[in-house]
């Protein structure tokens, strides 16, 4: 992705000033920023980033893809962000994607934890 292109997370900022630095190793300031960067990582196929930002207690060994029908991520809407305490937060979002030309929605309440100054995705509840 070119650094001056709009970030896939929908922030209206260029990738180089949005999720790009996080994908390169910078820490997310908030759980919402991490969630947006994870959406962008799904859109860009950055499996290593997704695994690195997944909490060790719930992280899968690998990201399982359906390579015969890969999704095309087409939009993200953050519905709510809640800072529960200094180390826990929730982000509710709707991610839109297409598979084989058919549109789908992923509506999730994601849970995050802050450890050693870094946010991690723990798990989520699908709606």
C-alpha positions as MATLAB code, in Angstrom:
seq = 'XXXXXXXXXXXXXXXXXXXXXXXXXXXXXXXXXXXXXXXXXXXXXXXXXXXXXXXXXXXXXXXXXXXXXXXXXXXXXXXXXXXXXXXXXXXXXXXXXXXXXXXXXXXXXXXXXXXXXXXXXXXXXXX';
ca = [
       0.000    0.000    0.000;
       1.298    3.454   -0.845;
       1.854    5.648    2.244;
      -0.227    8.536    0.862;
      -3.278    6.397    0.062;
      -6.282    6.592    2.430;
      -5.986    4.132    5.293;
      -8.206    1.040    4.933;
      -9.556    1.626    8.464;
     -11.710    4.495    7.197;
     -10.133    7.257    9.287;
      -9.780    9.638    6.303;
      -6.064    9.902    7.100;
      -3.242    8.630    4.884;
      -2.037    5.133    5.703;
       1.430    6.514    6.618;
      -0.098    8.664    9.382;
      -2.701    6.188   10.566;
      -2.295    2.403   10.705;
       1.010    2.255    8.815;
       3.176    3.110   11.865;
       1.311    0.528   13.973;
       1.856   -2.123   11.309;
       5.553   -1.178   11.429;
       5.748   -1.762   15.202;
       4.528    1.402   16.958;
       2.188    0.976   19.933;
      -1.487    1.856   19.569;
      -2.501    4.727   21.871;
      -5.966    3.258   22.451;
      -7.819   -0.006   22.012;
      -9.852    1.667   19.261;
      -6.657    2.525   17.370;
      -5.546   -1.098   17.716;
      -8.915   -2.378   16.497;
      -8.766   -0.070   13.462;
      -5.221   -1.240   12.712;
      -6.340   -4.855   12.957;
      -9.158   -4.203   10.473;
      -6.603   -2.600    8.127;
      -4.328   -5.622    8.646;
      -7.163   -7.954    7.609;
      -7.726   -5.799    4.519;
      -4.010   -5.848    3.665;
      -3.383   -9.510    4.544;
      -0.949   -8.790    7.391;
      -1.331  -12.061    9.290;
       1.852  -11.573   11.334;
       0.512   -8.275   12.688;
      -2.836   -9.844   13.539;
      -1.138  -12.629   15.484;
       1.268  -10.235   17.232;
      -1.614   -8.044   18.449;
      -3.728  -10.987   19.650;
      -3.422  -11.690   23.381;
      -1.278  -14.738   24.132;
      -4.103  -16.430   26.086;
      -6.505  -16.498   23.136;
      -4.182  -16.288   20.114;
      -4.590  -19.050   17.525;
      -1.522  -20.756   16.122;
      -2.314  -19.341   12.679;
      -4.944  -17.300   10.861;
      -7.214  -19.681    8.968;
      -8.092  -18.303    5.531;
     -10.473  -19.592    2.910;
      -8.158  -18.999   -0.040;
     -10.768  -20.178   -2.539;
     -13.070  -17.257   -1.611;
     -10.953  -14.530    0.001;
     -12.919  -11.602    1.458;
     -12.571   -8.079    0.110;
     -12.883   -5.721    3.089;
     -14.934   -2.683    2.082;
     -15.706   -0.636    5.183;
     -15.518   -0.194    8.921;
     -17.891    1.596   11.273;
     -16.955    2.002   14.931;
     -20.237    2.043   16.830;
     -18.908    2.448   20.396;
     -15.663    2.669   22.348;
     -15.659    2.083   26.089;
     -12.628    2.432   28.334;
     -13.649    0.117   31.212;
     -10.634    0.881   33.416;
      -6.965    1.715   32.898;
      -6.196   -1.694   31.372;
      -9.439   -2.871   29.748;
     -11.534   -1.540   26.885;
     -14.271   -2.617   24.483;
     -14.882   -1.595   20.898;
     -18.135   -2.338   19.089;
     -17.834   -2.238   15.323;
     -19.356   -3.339   12.059;
     -16.965   -4.473    9.329;
     -18.303   -4.909    5.826;
     -16.788   -7.257    3.272;
     -17.587   -9.105    0.059;
     -17.051  -12.745   -0.766;
     -17.664  -13.763   -4.355;
     -19.549  -10.518   -5.016;
     -21.922  -11.012   -2.079;
     -21.870   -8.456    0.762;
     -21.529   -9.500    4.407;
     -21.346   -7.755    7.778;
     -19.336   -8.658   10.838;
     -20.803   -6.980   13.961;
     -18.633   -7.572   17.010;
     -18.001   -6.315   20.523;
     -14.248   -6.777   20.915;
     -12.410   -6.874   24.225;
      -8.893   -5.516   24.694;
      -6.306   -5.505   27.470;
      -3.309   -3.223   28.023;
      -0.113   -5.032   29.067;
       3.348   -3.506   29.328;
       2.158   -0.396   27.469;
       0.659   -2.299   24.505;
      -2.966   -3.039   23.694;
      -3.936   -6.592   22.702;
      -7.130   -8.048   21.253;
      -8.472  -10.676   23.662;
     -11.756  -11.888   22.172;
     -15.113  -10.745   20.899;
     -18.819  -11.409   20.910;
     -20.563  -11.533   17.554;
     -23.994   -9.985   17.146;
];
